[in-house]
Amino acid sequence: MPYTVAEFAQKIREKYNAYQDVDDQLLVDKMIEKHPVYADQISEEKKKKKQKKQNWFQILKRKLWNLLPKFKMEVLRRHQF
């Protein structure tokens, strides 16, 4: 049965009796980062939200990276290097 992020974070806190002041999402992300085997225990809805955030970041990064050569050429053109 997949857990929501809040439920999974609570399970972690119960097992380790710690992390009471750590944000649920951060706690779950760090646990999955360290132990990827637990990733399938999080509900698909939460995975999709995280994937959307990553996709948004990847798109922005790609667009900025693509603009970099144009910016460099403009600087070179204006300053006649």
C-alpha positions in Angstrom: 0.0 0.0 0.0 1.6 3.3 -1.0 1.8 6.0 1.6 1.4 9.7 1.2 4.4 11.8 2.1 3.0 12.7 5.5 2.3 9.1 6.3 5.7 7.9 5.2 7.4 10.7 7.2 5.4 9.6 10.3 6.5 6.0 9.8 10.2 7.2 9.6 9.8 9.2 12.8 8.2 6.3 14.6 10.9 3.9 13.6 13.9 6.2 14.3 12.3 8.3 17.1 13.9 11.4 15.6 13.5 14.0 13.0 10.5 15.6 14.8 11.3 19.0 13.5 12.2 18.1 9.9 9.7 18.9 7.1 7.8 15.8 5.8 8.8 16.3 2.2 12.5 16.9 3.0 12.6 13.8 5.3 11.0 11.6 2.7 13.2 12.9 -0.1 16.4 12.3 1.9 15.2 8.8 2.9 14.5 7.9 -0.7 17.8 9.5 -1.8 19.7 7.3 0.7 17.5 4.2 0.3 15.9 4.2 -3.2 14.2 0.9 -2.5 11.5 2.8 -0.6 10.6 5.0 -3.6 7.8 2.6 -4.6 6.1 3.0 -1.2 5.2 6.7 -2.0 1.9 7.3 -3.7 2.1 8.1 -7.5 0.4 11.5 -7.0 3.4 12.7 -4.9 5.9 11.2 -7.3 4.2 13.1 -10.2 4.4 16.4 -8.3 8.1 15.9 -7.7 8.6 14.9 -11.3 6.8 18.0 -12.5 9.2 20.2 -10.4 12.2 18.4 -11.8 10.8 18.8 -15.3 10.2 22.5 -14.8 13.8 22.9 -13.6 15.2 20.9 -16.4 13.3 23.0 -19.0 14.5 26.2 -17.4 18.1 25.0 -17.3 18.0 23.9 -20.9 16.6 27.3 -22.0 19.2 29.3 -20.1 21.9 27.0 -21.4 20.8 27.6 -24.9 20.8 31.4 -24.4 24.3 31.4 -23.1 26.1 31.3 -26.5 23.9 34.1 -27.9 24.7 36.2 -24.8 28.4 35.5 -25.2 28.3 36.5 -28.9 26.5 39.7 -28.1 29.1 40.6 -25.5 31.9 39.9 -27.8 30.3 41.9 -30.6 29.7 44.9 -28.4 33.1 45.0 -26.9 35.0 43.9 -30.0 37.1 41.3 -28.3 
